[in-house]
Amino acid sequence: MWQLWLYNLGVHVTHNKMDKAHFHIWTEDEGRRGVVEVCSSLLAFFNVSTLGDENTKLVAWSDSCSGQK
Protein backbone atom coordinates (compact mmCIF):
# COMPACT_ATOMS: atom_id res chain seq x y z
CA MET A 1 0.00 0.00 0.00
CA TRP A 2 1.34 3.43 -0.96
CA GLN A 3 0.63 6.60 1.01
CA LEU A 4 0.22 9.90 -0.87
CA TRP A 5 0.90 13.13 1.02
CA LEU A 6 -1.58 15.96 0.45
CA TYR A 7 -0.57 19.49 1.42
CA ASN A 8 -3.03 22.30 2.13
CA LEU A 9 -2.44 26.01 2.63
CA GLY A 10 -5.57 27.80 3.83
CA VAL A 11 -6.32 31.52 4.00
CA HIS A 12 -9.35 32.80 5.93
CA VAL A 13 -10.37 36.31 4.89
CA THR A 14 -12.47 38.52 7.12
CA HIS A 15 -12.66 41.96 5.54
CA ASN A 16 -15.50 44.52 5.36
CA LYS A 17 -18.07 41.97 6.56
CA MET A 18 -16.74 39.49 3.98
CA ASP A 19 -15.93 36.05 5.32
CA LYS A 20 -14.28 33.68 2.83
CA ALA A 21 -11.88 30.76 2.90
CA HIS A 22 -9.32 30.04 0.18
CA PHE A 23 -7.41 26.77 0.00
CA HIS A 24 -4.44 25.82 -2.14
CA ILE A 25 -3.99 22.06 -2.21
CA TRP A 26 -1.21 20.03 -3.83
CA THR A 27 0.15 16.51 -3.63
CA GLU A 28 3.71 15.38 -3.05
CA ASP A 29 4.21 14.64 -6.76
CA GLU A 30 3.54 18.35 -7.51
CA GLY A 31 5.83 19.70 -4.80
CA ARG A 32 6.86 19.46 -1.18
CA ARG A 33 6.00 21.75 1.72
CA GLY A 34 9.02 24.00 1.40
CA VAL A 35 9.32 27.75 1.20
CA VAL A 36 8.83 27.81 -2.60
CA GLU A 37 5.51 25.98 -2.41
CA VAL A 38 4.24 28.04 0.54
CA CYS A 39 5.19 31.35 -1.10
CA SER A 40 3.71 30.25 -4.45
CA SER A 41 0.45 29.42 -2.70
CA LEU A 42 0.35 32.80 -0.96
CA LEU A 43 1.17 34.60 -4.22
CA ALA A 44 -1.63 32.71 -5.98
CA PHE A 45 -4.03 33.84 -3.23
CA PHE A 46 -2.96 37.48 -3.47
CA ASN A 47 -3.35 37.36 -7.28
CA VAL A 48 -7.00 36.25 -7.05
CA SER A 49 -8.04 38.07 -3.87
CA THR A 50 -10.29 41.09 -4.04
CA LEU A 51 -8.89 42.90 -1.04
CA GLY A 52 -8.05 46.03 -3.02
CA ASP A 53 -5.44 48.66 -2.26
CA GLU A 54 -6.79 49.58 1.16
CA ASN A 55 -4.70 49.44 4.29
CA THR A 56 -5.23 45.89 5.42
CA LYS A 57 -3.81 43.85 8.24
CA LEU A 58 -2.35 40.41 7.66
CA VAL A 59 -2.29 37.97 10.57
CA ALA A 60 -0.43 34.73 9.86
CA TRP A 61 -0.24 31.50 11.85
CA SER A 62 2.15 28.69 11.12
CA ASP A 63 2.40 25.06 12.18
CA SER A 64 6.20 25.48 12.03
CA CYS A 65 6.86 23.26 9.04
CA SER A 66 10.19 24.05 7.38
CA GLY A 67 8.72 26.20 4.59
CA GLN A 68 6.81 28.44 6.97
CA LYS A 69 9.56 29.46 9.38
The first five atom37 places (N, CA, C, CB, O) and aatype in JSON, in Angstrom:
{
  "aatype": [12, 17, 5, 10, 17, 10, 18, 2, 10, 7, 19, 8, 19, 16, 8, 2, 11, 12, 3, 11, 0, 8, 13, 8, 9, 17, 16, 6, 3, 6, 7, 1, 1, 7, 19, 19, 6, 19, 4, 15, 15, 10, 10, 0, 13, 13, 2, 19, 15, 16, 10, 7, 3, 6, 2, 16, 11, 10, 19, 0, 17, 15, 3, 15, 4, 15, 7, 5, 11],
  "atom_mask": [
    [1, 1, 1, 1, 1],
    [1, 1, 1, 1, 1],
    [1, 1, 1, 1, 1],
    [1, 1, 1, 1, 1],
    [1, 1, 1, 1, 1],
    [1, 1, 1, 1, 1],
    [1, 1, 1, 1, 1],
    [1, 1, 1, 1, 1],
    [1, 1, 1, 1, 1],
    [1, 1, 1, 0, 1],
    [1, 1, 1, 1, 1],
    [1, 1, 1, 1, 1],
    [1, 1, 1, 1, 1],
    [1, 1, 1, 1, 1],
    [1, 1, 1, 1, 1],
    [1, 1, 1, 1, 1],
    [1, 1, 1, 1, 1],
    [1, 1, 1, 1, 1],
    [1, 1, 1, 1, 1],
    [1, 1, 1, 1, 1],
    [1, 1, 1, 1, 1],
    [1, 1, 1, 1, 1],
    [1, 1, 1, 1, 1],
    [1, 1, 1, 1, 1],
    [1, 1, 1, 1, 1],
    [1, 1, 1, 1, 1],
    [1, 1, 1, 1, 1],
    [1, 1, 1, 1, 1],
    [1, 1, 1, 1, 1],
    [1, 1, 1, 1, 1],
    [1, 1, 1, 0, 1],
    [1, 1, 1, 1, 1],
    [1, 1, 1, 1, 1],
    [1, 1, 1, 0, 1],
    [1, 1, 1, 1, 1],
    [1, 1, 1, 1, 1],
    [1, 1, 1, 1, 1],
    [1, 1, 1, 1, 1],
    [1, 1, 1, 1, 1],
    [1, 1, 1, 1, 1],
    [1, 1, 1, 1, 1],
    [1, 1, 1, 1, 1],
    [1, 1, 1, 1, 1],
    [1, 1, 1, 1, 1],
    [1, 1, 1, 1, 1],
    [1, 1, 1, 1, 1],
    [1, 1, 1, 1, 1],
    [1, 1, 1, 1, 1],
    [1, 1, 1, 1, 1],
    [1, 1, 1, 1, 1],
    [1, 1, 1, 1, 1],
    [1, 1, 1, 0, 1],
    [1, 1, 1, 1, 1],
    [1, 1, 1, 1, 1],
    [1, 1, 1, 1, 1],
    [1, 1, 1, 1, 1],
    [1, 1, 1, 1, 1],
    [1, 1, 1, 1, 1],
    [1, 1, 1, 1, 1],
    [1, 1, 1, 1, 1],
    [1, 1, 1, 1, 1],
    [1, 1, 1, 1, 1],
    [1, 1, 1, 1, 1],
    [1, 1, 1, 1, 1],
    [1, 1, 1, 1, 1],
    [1, 1, 1, 1, 1],
    [1, 1, 1, 0, 1],
    [1, 1, 1, 1, 1],
    [1, 1, 1, 1, 1]
  ],
  "atom_positions": [
    [[0.84, -1.17, 0.0], [0.0, 0.0, 0.0], [0.89, 1.24, 0.0], [-0.96, -0.01, 1.22], [1.87, 1.31, 0.74]],
    [[0.55, 2.22, -0.82], [1.34, 3.43, -0.96], [0.57, 4.61, -0.38], [1.7, 3.68, -2.44], [-0.62, 4.77, -0.62]],
    [[1.27, 5.44, 0.38], [0.63, 6.6, 1.01], [1.0, 7.85, 0.22], [1.07, 6.73, 2.5], [2.18, 8.07, -0.06]],
    [[0.02, 8.66, -0.14], [0.22, 9.9, -0.87], [0.02, 11.08, 0.08], [-0.75, 9.99, -2.08], [-1.03, 11.18, 0.72]],
    [[1.0, 11.96, 0.16], [0.9, 13.13, 1.02], [0.15, 14.24, 0.29], [2.3, 13.62, 1.47], [0.42, 14.51, -0.88]],
    [[-0.79, 14.86, 0.98], [-1.58, 15.96, 0.45], [-1.31, 17.18, 1.32], [-3.11, 15.61, 0.41], [-1.48, 17.14, 2.54]],
    [[-0.89, 18.27, 0.69], [-0.57, 19.49, 1.42], [-1.67, 20.52, 1.18], [0.81, 20.06, 0.99], [-2.26, 20.57, 0.1]],
    [[-1.94, 21.33, 2.19], [-3.03, 22.3, 2.13], [-2.59, 23.6, 2.79], [-4.31, 21.75, 2.8], [-2.16, 23.6, 3.95]],
    [[-2.68, 24.7, 2.05], [-2.44, 26.01, 2.63], [-3.78, 26.75, 2.6], [-1.31, 26.81, 1.86], [-4.35, 26.94, 1.53]],
    [[-4.27, 27.14, 3.75], [-5.57, 27.8, 3.83], [-5.43, 29.25, 4.25], [0.0, 0.0, 0.0], [-4.61, 29.59, 5.1]],
    [[-6.27, 30.1, 3.65], [-6.32, 31.52, 4.0], [-7.78, 31.84, 4.33], [-5.77, 32.44, 2.83], [-8.67, 31.58, 3.53]],
    [[-8.0, 32.39, 5.51], [-9.35, 32.8, 5.93], [-9.4, 34.31, 5.9], [-9.7, 32.24, 7.37], [-8.66, 34.97, 6.63]],
    [[-10.28, 34.87, 5.07], [-10.37, 36.31, 4.89], [-11.6, 36.82, 5.62], [-10.43, 36.69, 3.38], [-12.72, 36.36, 5.39]],
    [[-11.38, 37.78, 6.5], [-12.47, 38.52, 7.12], [-12.17, 39.98, 6.87], [-12.62, 38.19, 8.67], [-11.26, 40.55, 7.48]],
    [[-12.94, 40.59, 5.98], [-12.66, 41.96, 5.54], [-13.97, 42.63, 5.12], [-11.63, 41.96, 4.37], [-14.68, 42.11, 4.26]],
    [[-14.28, 43.77, 5.71], [-15.5, 44.52, 5.36], [-16.73, 43.62, 5.34], [-15.33, 45.21, 4.0], [-17.47, 43.59, 4.35]],
    [[-16.94, 42.88, 6.4], [-18.07, 41.97, 6.56], [-18.05, 40.82, 5.55], [-19.37, 42.73, 6.43], [-19.06, 40.14, 5.37]],
    [[-16.91, 40.62, 4.88], [-16.74, 39.49, 3.98], [-16.04, 38.39, 4.77], [-15.93, 39.89, 2.68], [-15.09, 38.65, 5.5]],
    [[-16.51, 37.18, 4.62], [-15.93, 36.05, 5.32], [-15.77, 34.91, 4.33], [-16.81, 35.62, 6.54], [-16.74, 34.23, 3.99]],
    [[-14.53, 34.69, 3.85], [-14.28, 33.68, 2.83], [-13.07, 32.85, 3.21], [-14.07, 34.33, 1.46], [-12.18, 33.3, 3.94]],
    [[-13.04, 31.64, 2.71], [-11.88, 30.76, 2.9], [-11.33, 30.39, 1.53], [-12.27, 29.47, 3.72], [-12.09, 30.07, 0.61]],
    [[-10.02, 30.43, 1.39], [-9.32, 30.04, 0.18], [-8.34, 28.94, 0.54], [-8.59, 31.27, -0.49], [-7.62, 29.05, 1.54]],
    [[-8.31, 27.89, -0.25], [-7.41, 26.77, 0.0], [-6.6, 26.47, -1.25], [-8.19, 25.53, 0.45], [-7.14, 26.43, -2.35]],
    [[-5.33, 26.26, -1.07], [-4.44, 25.82, -2.14], [-3.94, 24.44, -1.73], [-3.25, 26.85, -2.37], [-3.25, 24.29, -0.72]],
    [[-4.29, 23.45, -2.53], [-3.99, 22.06, -2.21], [-3.1, 21.47, -3.3], [-5.29, 21.24, -2.04], [-3.34, 21.68, -4.49]],
    [[-2.07, 20.72, -2.88], [-1.21, 20.03, -3.83], [-0.74, 18.72, -3.22], [0.0, 20.91, -4.24], [-0.73, 18.55, -2.0]],
    [[-0.35, 17.81, -4.08], [0.15, 16.51, -3.63], [1.67, 16.47, -3.73], [-0.48, 15.36, -4.46], [2.29, 17.34, -4.35]],
    [[2.25, 15.46, -3.12], [3.71, 15.38, -3.05], [4.36, 15.21, -4.42], [4.12, 14.24, -2.17], [5.54, 15.5, -4.57]],
    [[3.62, 14.74, -5.43], [4.21, 14.64, -6.76], [4.26, 16.0, -7.46], [3.43, 13.64, -7.61], [4.96, 16.14, -8.46]],
    [[3.52, 17.0, -6.95], [3.54, 18.35, -7.51], [4.53, 19.25, -6.77], [2.15, 18.96, -7.45], [4.95, 20.27, -7.31]],
    [[4.9, 18.9, -5.58], [5.83, 19.7, -4.8], [5.86, 19.23, -3.36], [0.0, 0.0, 0.0], [5.06, 18.38, -2.95]],
    [[6.75, 19.78, -2.6], [6.86, 19.46, -1.18], [6.15, 20.51, -0.37], [8.34, 19.35, -0.75], [5.2, 21.14, -0.85]],
    [[6.59, 20.72, 0.86], [6.0, 21.75, 1.72], [7.05, 22.79, 2.08], [5.39, 21.13, 3.0], [7.05, 23.32, 3.19]],
    [[7.94, 23.06, 1.16], [9.02, 24.0, 1.4], [8.61, 25.45, 1.17], [0.0, 0.0, 0.0], [7.45, 25.75, 0.89]],
    [[9.58, 26.32, 1.3], [9.32, 27.75, 1.2], [8.81, 28.14, -0.19], [10.58, 28.54, 1.53], [7.99, 29.05, -0.3]],
    [[9.28, 27.49, -1.24], [8.83, 27.81, -2.6], [7.34, 27.51, -2.76], [9.65, 27.01, -3.64], [6.6, 28.33, -3.3]],
    [[6.91, 26.36, -2.29], [5.51, 25.98, -2.41], [4.61, 26.88, -1.56], [5.32, 24.52, -2.0], [3.54, 27.3, -2.01]],
    [[5.03, 27.18, -0.34], [4.24, 28.04, 0.54], [4.11, 29.44, -0.06], [4.87, 28.1, 1.96], [3.02, 30.0, -0.1]],
    [[5.22, 30.01, -0.51], [5.19, 31.35, -1.1], [4.4, 31.37, -2.4], [6.61, 31.86, -1.36], [3.69, 32.34, -2.67]],
    [[4.5, 30.34, -3.21], [3.71, 30.25, -4.45], [2.22, 30.21, -4.14], [4.11, 29.02, -5.26], [1.41, 30.83, -4.84]],
    [[1.85, 29.48, -3.1], [0.45, 29.42, -2.7], [-0.06, 30.77, -2.22], [0.25, 28.38, -1.6], [-1.17, 31.18, -2.57]],
    [[0.75, 31.47, -1.42], [0.35, 32.8, -0.96], [0.26, 33.78, -2.12], [1.34, 33.32, 0.09], [-0.67, 34.58, -2.18]],
    [[1.2, 33.72, -3.05], [1.17, 34.6, -4.22], [-0.08, 34.33, -5.07], [2.43, 34.41, -5.07], [-0.71, 35.27, -5.55]],
    [[-0.42, 33.06, -5.24], [-1.63, 32.71, -5.98], [-2.87, 33.29, -5.29], [-1.76, 31.18, -6.11], [-3.78, 33.78, -5.96]],
    [[-2.91, 33.24, -3.96], [-4.03, 33.84, -3.23], [-4.09, 35.34, -3.45], [-3.92, 33.53, -1.73], [-5.16, 35.88, -3.75]],
    [[-2.96, 36.02, -3.31], [-2.96, 37.48, -3.47], [-3.33, 37.89, -4.9], [-1.59, 38.05, -3.11], [-3.91, 38.95, -5.09]],
    [[-3.01, 37.06, -5.89], [-3.35, 37.36, -7.28], [-4.85, 37.26, -7.54], [-2.61, 36.43, -8.21], [-5.36, 37.96, -8.41]],
    [[-5.56, 36.41, -6.81], [-7.0, 36.25, -7.05], [-7.86, 36.94, -5.99], [-7.35, 34.78, -7.09], [-9.08, 37.02, -6.14]],
    [[-7.24, 37.45, -4.93], [-8.04, 38.07, -3.87], [-8.57, 39.42, -4.32], [-7.2, 38.23, -2.58], [-8.0, 40.07, -5.2]],
    [[-9.66, 39.81, -3.71], [-10.29, 41.09, -4.04], [-10.2, 42.03, -2.85], [-11.77, 40.89, -4.46], [-11.17, 42.71, -2.52]],
    [[-9.05, 42.06, -2.22], [-8.89, 42.9, -1.04], [-8.67, 44.36, -1.39], [-7.74, 42.4, -0.21], [-8.91, 45.23, -0.55]],
    [[-8.24, 44.65, -2.6], [-8.05, 46.03, -3.02], [-6.76, 46.62, -2.5], [0.0, 0.0, 0.0], [-5.89, 45.92, -1.97]],
    [[-6.65, 47.94, -2.65], [-5.44, 48.66, -2.26], [-5.59, 49.34, -0.9], [-5.09, 49.69, -3.3], [-4.78, 50.2, -0.55]],
    [[-6.58, 48.96, -0.15], [-6.79, 49.58, 1.16], [-5.71, 49.13, 2.14], [-8.18, 49.23, 1.7], [-5.02, 48.14, 1.92]],
    [[-5.6, 49.87, 3.21], [-4.7, 49.44, 4.29], [-5.35, 48.24, 4.95], [-4.44, 50.6, 5.33], [-6.41, 48.34, 5.56]],
    [[-4.7, 47.11, 4.83], [-5.23, 45.89, 5.42], [-4.2, 45.32, 6.38], [-5.6, 44.86, 4.34], [-3.01, 45.64, 6.31]],
    [[-4.66, 44.48, 7.24], [-3.81, 43.85, 8.24], [-3.75, 42.36, 7.94], [-4.33, 44.12, 9.69], [-4.78, 41.71, 7.76]],
    [[-2.55, 41.83, 7.9], [-2.35, 40.41, 7.66], [-1.9, 39.75, 8.96], [-1.33, 40.16, 6.52], [-0.89, 40.14, 9.54]],
    [[-2.65, 38.76, 9.39], [-2.29, 37.97, 10.57], [-2.0, 36.57, 10.08], [-3.42, 37.98, 11.67], [-2.85, 35.95, 9.43]],
    [[-0.82, 36.05, 10.37], [-0.43, 34.73, 9.86], [-0.11, 33.8, 11.03], [0.79, 34.85, 8.91], [0.54, 34.19, 12.0]],
    [[-0.57, 32.56, 10.91], [-0.24, 31.5, 11.85], [0.49, 30.42, 11.09], [-1.51, 30.95, 12.55], [0.24, 30.21, 9.91]],
    [[1.37, 29.74, 11.76], [2.15, 28.69, 11.12], [2.2, 27.47, 12.03], [3.59, 29.19, 10.8], [2.2, 27.59, 13.25]],
    [[2.23, 26.29, 11.4], [2.4, 25.06, 12.18], [3.87, 24.68, 12.28], [1.59, 23.91, 11.56], [4.2, 23.56, 12.68]],
    [[4.75, 25.6, 11.91], [6.2, 25.48, 12.03], [6.83, 24.43, 11.12], [6.55, 25.16, 13.44], [7.89, 23.9, 11.43]],
    [[6.18, 24.13, 10.0], [6.86, 23.26, 9.04], [7.99, 24.06, 8.41], [5.88, 22.71, 7.96], [7.98, 25.29, 8.46]],
    [[8.95, 23.4, 7.82], [10.19, 24.05, 7.38], [9.96, 25.2, 6.41], [11.09, 23.03, 6.73], [10.71, 26.17, 6.46]],
    [[8.97, 25.13, 5.54], [8.72, 26.2, 4.59], [8.04, 27.42, 5.16], [0.0, 0.0, 0.0], [7.95, 28.44, 4.49]],
    [[7.56, 27.32, 6.38], [6.81, 28.44, 6.97], [7.58, 29.18, 8.04], [5.54, 27.94, 7.55], [7.04, 30.11, 8.64]],
    [[8.8, 28.81, 8.31], [9.56, 29.46, 9.38], [10.09, 30.79, 8.94], [10.7, 28.58, 9.84], [10.75, 31.48, 9.71]]
  ]
}
